[in-house]
Amino acid sequence: MNLQIVERNERSSLLEDYCFTHENLTLIDLFKKSVRENSSSLAIEYEKEKFSYRSIDQLSNQMAHYLLSLSINMETPIVIYLNNGPFLIISILATIKAGCSFIPQDSSSSLGKINDIVKDSGAKYVITDQNLDIPHTRTIHINSVKKNMSNMPKEDCNVSISPKNSCYIIYTSGSTGKPKGVIIEHRNIVNYLLWAKDYYNVKKNRKVLLHSPVSFDLSLTSMLLPVISGGSVKILSRSNDINKLISNTEEHHSFIKVTPTHLIAISDLLSKDSFLNMTIPNLIIAGGELLTKSHIDKWVTRNETLTFVNEYGPTETTIGSTVFSFRNDREVSESIIPIGNPIKNTNIYLLDKDLNKVAFGEIGEIFIGGAGVGRGYVRNPKLTSVKFLPDISGNGGVMYKTGDRARYDQNQNLVFLGREDDQVKIRGYRIELGEVENALLKISEVANASVITRFNENYTYNSLVAFLEGENVKIESVRKSLASLLPQYMIPELMIKIDKIPTSKSGKVDRKMLENKLKKLDDKNQFVVSKKIVEDLFMELLNVEQVSLEDDFFEKGGHSLLAIQFIALLRERHNVEFPLIEILENSNVEHIIITLEKLLPNK
């Protein structure tokens, strides 16, 4: 069944008629089948290096034999903490072949986060390309792995792996301030991949770009789907680099999977002509956060033959649980793009607080049952029992309580309506506001902290805002300390010092009052002032329509002459002497804003 836009009755018929018969397969079974059928075909491409299916099969076999020599047990958790490259995928395959569970972590993850994951998961080994000393685990440098595995057999390990064995563990943000690890079994990921291979019509000898951080389960589609389908993965050297994503995207690629924020970033980064001439595949999969018409308006006017898929699913139910396909925004009646209907072998329930189904059109909480529901949380039976409940269908299975609200529209498509709790998604990353608040409270000068989110006017971009209480709070110092505790995407874009965080009569933080305070912020807020000055000047000098904190002046097209011109305009318009060395040594936009913030008059 190929991906196509069909009438609802026809699509429903297809869903009913199609049923998987592969309940006894593991991820390694799918990979080995692909190796047999595509032995000499390209499997991995990274810069100038190319690896065939036979090559990565043999290398991962050798590495699996080496891991087994370390006296590991079935389902032993192993952290994969590597920079992007071929051995990222080879290490993952080897870990699975040895019967272990891989825990993928992006190379930009802080050492503090890796320590927390090791402690929480009980991981015995960390495979890395960095020189680390992590307590309670053995750190193995990838160069040592390569050396030790070279004399190992190239044949299969023949470890007996069950579809019910753990395949991987993804860590997501936790409301208590402690990240929680989600255990996904082989049968869960096999169900998703077999569905995706068919639905997205993934063909042999077609490439897919791996550009997202591997700790984000959205990237598993781009990493695993091609290698079980006879396609290839082209690995970009830096995760989340929009410029690399743009320059490497080609029309003949199977698909490109991005967050809605990526769509905005790409269309805003390029000039109109460059955007219109950019080569892209005919299938764009969006996932990880709310998708609106505003995210896609430039894309649909560019090319009406593009097929978009809005894929929704918590990590706990294996990457994607529902999909909505469309070719242009005329096919959707509301500003928010629906999340559609369940994928194969998946049940979606909209329930009230008493676990009764709500009436059609009413708002309910999404519960997900079926083949994608994971095992639960690592070493956390209490939370697992709260979130993983007996399926109301009475089939003996389990359903997952998502905390997401939704309703059905007039076309019987699910429409996502936000969270029941304080969990949010920022640029595709799932974040518990409580985890950010707990990290802030670990900083000595912060007496109290509360974090909220804010959207821009058309709901295409949201960000975190932290309110900080404490006599000795210095924003730059807090931001620096927080960087050692949290990954970059969890650090609030704006931090505001406040005398006292408001509370309601019940003693809870009054977030509505904080939101009102945020709205009333005026140009006396130095960070806001600095941010606007830098953004306006960069948009003027670089001829771009949007600038974000993560951008780099030189990567967005700047050079030394434009840097000098930027300094001259600051002097002329704002009476500020900005040191050129600050841009040359650190051209990150956020650093430039913070530097300017200290130089502005009336500080």
C-alpha positions in Angstrom: 0.0 0.0 0.0 1.7 3.1 -1.2 1.3 6.5 0.5 -1.4 8.5 -1.3 -4.1 10.9 -0.5 -7.3 8.9 -0.7 -10.9 9.4 0.2 -11.7 8.5 3.9 -13.8 5.4 3.1 -11.1 4.1 0.8 -8.4 4.7 3.4 -10.5 3.0 6.1 -11.0 0.0 3.9 -7.2 -0.2 3.3 -6.6 0.0 7.0 -9.0 -2.8 7.8 -7.7 -5.1 5.0 -4.0 -4.7 5.8 -2.6 -6.7 8.7 0.9 -7.5 9.6 2.0 -11.1 10.0 5.5 -10.4 11.4 4.9 -10.5 15.2 7.8 -12.9 15.7 10.5 -10.7 14.1 13.2 -8.6 15.7 15.0 -5.5 14.3 18.0 -7.7 13.5 15.8 -10.1 11.5 14.7 -7.1 9.3 18.3 -5.9 9.0 19.7 -9.4 8.1 17.0 -9.8 5.4 18.0 -6.4 3.9 21.7 -7.6 4.0 20.9 -10.8 2.1 18.9 -8.9 -0.6 21.3 -5.9 -0.9 24.7 -7.2 0.1 26.8 -5.0 -2.2 24.5 -1.9 -2.2 25.4 1.3 -0.4 24.1 1.4 3.2 25.9 4.3 4.9 27.5 7.4 3.5 29.5 9.9 5.6 31.5 12.6 3.9 33.9 10.6 1.7 33.4 7.3 3.4 30.9 4.7 1.9 29.9 1.4 3.5 28.0 -1.5 1.8 25.4 -3.6 3.6 28.0 -6.5 3.7 30.5 -4.2 5.3 28.3 -2.8 8.1 27.0 -6.3 8.7 30.5 -7.7 9.2 31.8 -4.7 11.2 28.8 -4.8 13.5 29.2 -8.6 13.9 32.8 -8.1 15.0 31.9 -5.3 17.4 29.1 -7.5 18.8 31.6 -10.3 19.4 33.8 -7.9 21.2 30.9 -6.7 23.4 30.1 -10.3 24.2 33.7 -10.8 25.4 33.0 -8.3 28.1 30.6 -10.7 29.8 27.5 -8.7 29.2 24.0 -10.1 29.8 20.8 -10.0 27.8 19.3 -6.5 27.7 22.4 -4.9 29.3 21.9 -1.2 28.7 24.8 0.4 26.8 25.1 4.2 26.2 26.1 5.2 22.7 27.7 8.7 23.1 29.3 9.4 19.7 29.6 12.2 17.2 27.8 11.6 14.0 29.6 9.1 11.7 29.4 5.6 10.4 30.3 4.0 13.7 27.2 5.6 15.3 25.0 3.2 13.3 27.5 0.3 13.4 27.6 0.6 17.2 23.8 0.5 17.5 23.6 -2.6 15.3 26.4 -4.3 17.3 24.7 -3.5 20.6 21.4 -5.1 19.4 23.2 -8.1 17.9 24.8 -8.7 21.3 21.4 -8.8 22.8 21.8 -5.5 24.6 19.7 -2.3 24.7 21.2 0.8 23.2 20.7 4.2 24.8 21.5 6.9 22.1 22.9 10.2 23.3 23.9 13.1 21.1 27.5 14.2 21.4 26.3 17.6 22.5 24.6 16.1 25.6 26.2 17.4 28.8 28.4 15.1 31.0 25.9 15.7 33.8 23.1 14.3 31.7 25.2 11.2 30.8 26.0 10.7 34.5 22.3 10.9 35.4 21.4 8.4 32.6 24.1 5.9 33.6 22.9 6.1 37.2 19.3 5.7 36.4 19.6 3.0 33.8 22.3 1.0 35.4 24.3 1.1 32.2 27.5 -0.9 32.5 29.2 0.6 29.5 29.4 3.9 27.6 30.8 3.8 24.1 32.2 7.2 23.2 34.7 9.1 21.1 35.5 11.5 24.0 37.9 11.1 26.9 35.5 10.6 29.9 35.6 9.3 33.4 32.1 8.4 34.4 31.5 6.8 37.9 29.9 3.4 38.2 30.4 2.4 34.6 33.1 1.5 32.1 33.8 4.0 29.4 35.1 2.5 26.2 36.7 4.8 23.6 35.6 3.9 20.1 39.2 3.7 19.0 39.8 1.0 21.6 36.7 -0.8 20.3 37.9 -0.7 16.7 41.3 -2.0 17.8 39.9 -4.9 19.9 37.2 -5.9 17.4 39.6 -6.2 14.4 40.5 -9.8 15.4 36.9 -10.8 16.1 34.9 -13.1 13.8 32.9 -11.5 11.0 30.1 -14.1 11.2 26.9 -13.7 13.2 26.9 -13.9 17.0 23.8 -16.1 16.9 22.5 -14.6 20.1 18.9 -15.7 20.6 16.9 -12.5 20.8 13.1 -12.4 21.4 10.7 -9.8 19.9 9.8 -9.1 23.6 13.5 -8.2 24.5 14.4 -4.6 24.9 15.8 -3.0 21.8 16.6 0.6 23.0 15.9 3.1 25.7 15.1 6.7 25.0 15.3 9.3 27.8 12.7 12.0 27.9 12.2 14.9 30.2 10.7 14.1 33.6 8.2 16.2 35.7 10.2 15.6 38.9 13.3 17.0 37.4 14.7 13.6 36.7 14.7 12.3 33.1 12.9 9.0 32.6 14.0 6.2 30.3 11.4 4.6 28.0 12.0 0.9 27.2 11.1 0.0 23.6 11.1 -3.7 22.7 11.9 -5.2 19.3 8.3 -6.0 18.5 7.4 -2.3 19.0 10.0 -0.9 16.6 9.4 -3.7 14.1 5.7 -2.8 13.9 6.5 0.9 13.3 9.3 0.2 10.7 7.2 -2.3 8.7 4.3 0.1 8.7 6.5 3.0 7.7 8.3 1.1 4.9 4.9 0.4 3.3 3.2 3.7 4.0 6.0 5.9 3.0 6.8 3.6 0.0 10.5 3.5 0.9 12.4 1.9 -2.0 15.8 0.3 -2.5 18.8 2.5 -3.5 17.2 5.7 -2.2 18.9 7.9 0.3 17.6 9.4 3.6 19.4 12.1 5.5 20.3 11.6 9.2 20.4 15.2 10.5 18.6 15.2 13.9 20.2 14.3 17.2 20.1 10.6 17.9 18.8 11.1 21.4 15.6 12.3 19.8 13.5 9.3 18.5 12.5 11.2 15.4 16.0 10.4 14.1 15.4 6.6 14.4 13.1 6.8 11.3 15.9 8.3 9.2 18.5 5.9 10.7 16.7 2.6 10.7 14.0 2.7 8.0 16.5 2.9 5.1 18.7 0.0 6.3 15.8 -2.4 6.6 14.5 -1.3 3.2 17.6 -1.6 1.0 18.1 2.2 1.0 21.0 4.2 2.4 21.6 6.7 5.2 23.6 9.8 4.4 24.9 11.0 7.8 25.5 14.7 8.2 28.5 15.6 10.4 26.6 18.0 12.6 23.1 17.4 14.1 20.5 20.1 13.6 22.6 22.1 11.2 20.1 23.8 9.0 22.6 24.9 6.4 24.0 21.3 6.0 20.4 20.0 5.8 19.6 22.4 3.0 22.8 21.8 1.0 22.5 18.0 1.2 18.8 17.6 0.5 18.1 16.1 -3.0 15.1 15.4 -5.0 15.7 11.6 -5.3 15.9 11.1 -1.6 13.1 8.8 -0.2 11.9 11.5 2.2 13.0 14.1 4.7 11.8 14.0 8.3 11.9 17.2 10.2 10.2 19.1 13.0 7.8 22.0 12.0 10.5 24.4 13.3 12.8 23.0 10.6 10.3 23.9 8.0 10.1 27.5 9.2 13.9 27.7 9.6 14.6 26.5 6.0 12.1 28.8 4.3 13.2 31.8 6.4 16.9 31.1 6.0 16.9 31.1 2.2 16.1 33.9 -0.2 12.8 33.5 -2.2 14.7 32.4 -5.3 17.0 30.0 -3.4 14.0 28.5 -1.7 12.1 28.1 -4.9 15.1 26.4 -6.5 16.0 24.2 -3.6 15.8 20.5 -4.5 13.7 18.4 -2.1 12.1 15.0 -2.1 8.3 14.8 -2.8 7.6 13.5 0.7 8.1 15.6 3.8 7.4 14.0 7.2 6.8 16.5 10.1 6.8 15.3 13.7 7.8 16.2 17.2 5.6 19.2 17.8 2.4 21.1 16.8 2.1 21.6 13.0 0.1 24.6 11.8 -0.7 26.1 8.4 1.8 28.8 9.1 4.6 26.2 9.1 3.8 25.0 5.6 2.4 28.1 3.8 5.6 28.8 1.8 6.1 25.1 1.0 2.7 24.5 -0.5 2.9 27.6 -2.7 6.4 26.4 -3.8 5.3 23.0 -5.0 1.7 21.6 -4.9 3.0 18.1 -5.8 4.6 17.8 -2.3 3.1 15.3 0.0 3.2 16.2 3.7 2.7 13.8 6.5 2.0 15.0 10.1 3.2 12.1 12.3 2.2 12.1 16.0 3.3 9.8 18.7 5.0 9.9 22.2 8.3 8.1 22.7 6.4 5.6 24.9 4.5 4.3 21.9 7.4 4.1 19.4 8.0 7.2 17.3 4.7 7.5 15.4 1.1 6.4 16.4 -1.1 8.5 14.1 -0.6 10.1 10.7 -2.4 12.7 8.6 -1.4 13.1 4.9 -2.1 16.1 2.7 -0.8 17.9 -0.3 -1.8 21.5 0.3 -3.4 23.6 3.0 -6.8 23.6 1.2 -7.2 20.0 2.4 -7.4 21.2 6.1 -10.1 23.4 7.4 -8.4 24.7 10.6 -5.2 26.5 11.3 -3.9 23.5 13.2 -3.0 20.5 11.0 -4.8 17.3 12.3 -2.8 14.4 13.6 -5.1 12.1 11.6 -5.7 8.4 12.4 -3.8 5.5 13.9 -1.1 3.5 12.1 -1.4 -0.2 11.7 -2.0 -2.4 14.8 -2.7 0.8 16.9 -5.7 1.8 18.8 -6.5 5.4 19.8 -9.0 6.2 22.5 -10.2 9.7 23.6 -11.2 9.3 27.3 -12.4 11.4 30.2 -11.0 11.3 33.7 -13.0 8.2 34.5 -11.6 6.4 31.4 -14.9 6.6 29.6 -14.9 7.4 25.9 -16.0 11.0 25.1 -18.7 11.8 22.6 -17.7 12.6 19.0 -16.4 16.1 18.8 -15.7 16.5 22.5 -12.3 16.9 24.0 -10.6 13.9 25.6 -7.2 12.7 26.7 -5.4 10.5 24.1 -4.7 6.9 25.2 -2.8 4.7 22.8 -3.0 0.9 22.7 -1.6 -1.7 20.3 1.7 -3.0 19.0 3.7 0.1 19.5 3.2 0.5 23.3 6.5 0.1 25.0 7.4 -1.9 28.1 7.5 1.0 30.5 10.1 3.1 32.3 13.5 1.9 33.3 13.6 0.8 37.0 10.5 2.8 37.7 7.5 0.5 38.3 5.5 3.1 40.1 5.4 5.6 37.2 5.0 2.7 34.8 1.8 1.6 36.6 0.4 5.1 36.5 1.1 5.7 32.7 0.7 2.2 31.3 -2.8 0.9 32.0 -4.8 -2.2 31.0 -6.3 -1.6 27.5 -10.0 -0.8 27.8 -10.7 -3.0 24.8 -10.2 -6.0 27.1 -7.7 -7.6 24.7 -5.2 -8.2 27.5 -2.9 -5.5 26.2 -1.7 -2.2 27.6 -2.6 1.3 26.7 -0.5 4.4 27.3 -1.9 7.6 29.0 -0.3 10.4 27.0 -1.5 13.5 28.8 -2.3 15.0 25.4 -5.7 16.5 24.7 -7.5 16.1 21.3 -10.9 15.9 19.6 -12.2 14.6 16.3 -13.0 17.1 13.6 -15.8 16.9 11.1 -13.7 14.7 8.8 -13.1 12.2 11.6 -9.4 13.3 12.0 -7.8 13.7 15.4 -6.8 17.3 16.2 -4.2 17.9 18.9 -5.2 20.5 21.5 -2.3 20.6 23.9 -1.1 19.0 27.2 -2.9 18.2 30.4 0.2 19.0 32.4 3.4 21.1 32.2 5.1 19.1 29.5 5.8 21.0 26.3 7.7 20.5 23.0 10.4 23.0 21.9 11.7 22.4 18.4 10.6 18.8 18.6 12.2 18.0 22.0 9.8 16.9 24.7 10.5 19.0 27.9 9.1 18.9 31.4 9.1 22.4 32.8 9.7 20.9 36.2 13.0 19.4 35.0 14.2 22.9 33.9 13.0 24.4 37.2 14.8 21.7 39.2 18.0 22.3 37.4 17.7 26.1 38.1 17.2 25.4 41.8 20.5 23.5 41.9 22.3 26.9 41.2 23.2 28.4 44.5 22.1 32.0 43.8 18.6 30.9 42.6 16.2 30.8 45.6 13.2 29.9 43.5 12.4 29.5 39.8 9.4 29.0 37.5 9.5 28.3 33.8 6.7 29.1 31.3 6.4 28.9 27.5 5.5 31.6 25.1 4.5 31.4 21.4 5.1 34.0 18.7 2.1 35.6 17.0 1.3 32.9 14.5 2.2 29.9 16.7 5.1 28.7 14.6 7.8 29.1 17.3 7.7 28.7 21.0 10.4 29.2 23.6 11.1 28.8 27.3 11.1 31.8 29.7 12.5 31.4 33.2 11.5 33.7 36.2 14.2 33.7 38.8 14.0 34.7 42.5 17.1 35.5 44.5 19.0 38.5 45.7 22.3 37.5 44.1 20.9 36.3 40.8 23.0 37.3 37.8 21.5 36.1 34.5 24.7 35.5 32.7 26.1 33.4 35.6 22.9 31.4 35.8 22.9 30.8 32.1 26.5 29.5 32.3 25.8 27.2 35.2 22.6 25.9 33.6 24.7 24.9 30.5 26.5 22.3 32.6 23.3 20.8 33.8 21.0 20.7 30.8 21.3 20.3 27.0 21.1 23.5 25.0 17.5 23.0 23.8 16.3 23.0 27.4 18.0 26.3 28.4 15.4 29.1 28.5 15.7 31.7 25.8 14.8 34.5 28.2 15.6 34.7 31.9 13.9 37.4 34.1 14.9 38.3 37.7 11.8 38.7 39.8 11.4 39.8 43.5 8.9 37.0 44.3 7.3 34.3 42.2 3.5 34.7 42.5 1.4 31.9 43.9 -2.3 31.2 44.0 -4.5 30.8 47.1 -3.7 27.1 47.0 0.0 27.8 47.2 0.8 26.8 43.6 2.8 28.9 41.2 0.4 31.4 39.5 1.5 30.8 35.9 -1.2 33.1 34.5 0.2 36.0 36.5 3.7 35.2 35.2 2.3 35.2 31.7 0.8 38.6 32.3 4.1 39.9 33.7 5.8 38.7 30.5 3.3 40.5 28.3 3.9 43.7 30.2 7.6 43.6 29.8 8.7 46.7 28.0 12.0 48.0 26.5 13.5 48.3 30.0 14.3 44.6 29.8 17.9 44.7 28.7 17.9 41.3 27.2 14.8 42.0 25.1 16.3 45.3 24.0 19.7 43.7 23.1 18.0 40.8 21.3 15.9 43.1 19.1 18.9 45.3 18.3 21.0 42.3 17.2 18.2 40.7 15.3 17.3 43.9 13.4 20.9 44.6 12.4 21.6 41.0 11.4 18.5 40.8 9.3 19.5 44.1 7.6 23.2 43.2 7.1 22.7 39.5 6.2 19.5 40.0 4.2 17.6 37.3 6.1 14.0 37.4 7.5 14.6 35.7 10.9 17.5 35.3 13.3 17.4 32.8 16.3 19.6 32.5 19.3 21.2 29.3 18.0 22.3 31.0 14.7 25.9 31.7 14.0 26.8 35.1 12.4 29.3 33.6 9.9 27.3 30.5 9.1 24.4 32.8 8.2 26.5 34.5 5.6 28.5 37.0 7.6 32.1 37.9 7.2 34.7 40.2 8.8 33.7 43.2 6.7 30.0 42.8 7.8 31.1 42.3 11.4 32.9 45.7 11.2 29.8 47.2 9.6 27.7 45.8 12.5 30.0 47.4 15.0 29.8 50.7 13.2 26.0 50.7 13.1 26.0 50.0 16.9 28.2 52.9 17.4 26.2 55.2 15.2 22.7 54.2 16.3 23.1 53.1 19.9 26.3 54.8 21.1 27.9 51.4 21.9 31.5 50.4 21.4 31.3 46.7 20.6 34.7 44.8 20.6 35.3 43.1 17.2 37.2 40.3 19.1 33.8 39.2 20.7 32.4 38.3 17.3 35.6 36.8 15.9 36.1 34.5 19.0 32.4 33.6 19.5 30.0 34.3 16.6 26.9 32.7 18.3 24.0 35.1 18.2 23.1 34.5 21.9 26.7 35.3 22.9 26.6 38.6 20.9 23.3 39.5 22.5 24.6 38.9 26.1 27.7 40.9 25.3 25.7 43.8 24.0 23.4 43.6 27.1 26.4 44.4 29.3 27.5 47.3 27.1 24.1 49.1 26.7 23.8 52.4 28.7 21.5 52.6 31.7 22.3 49.0 32.6 
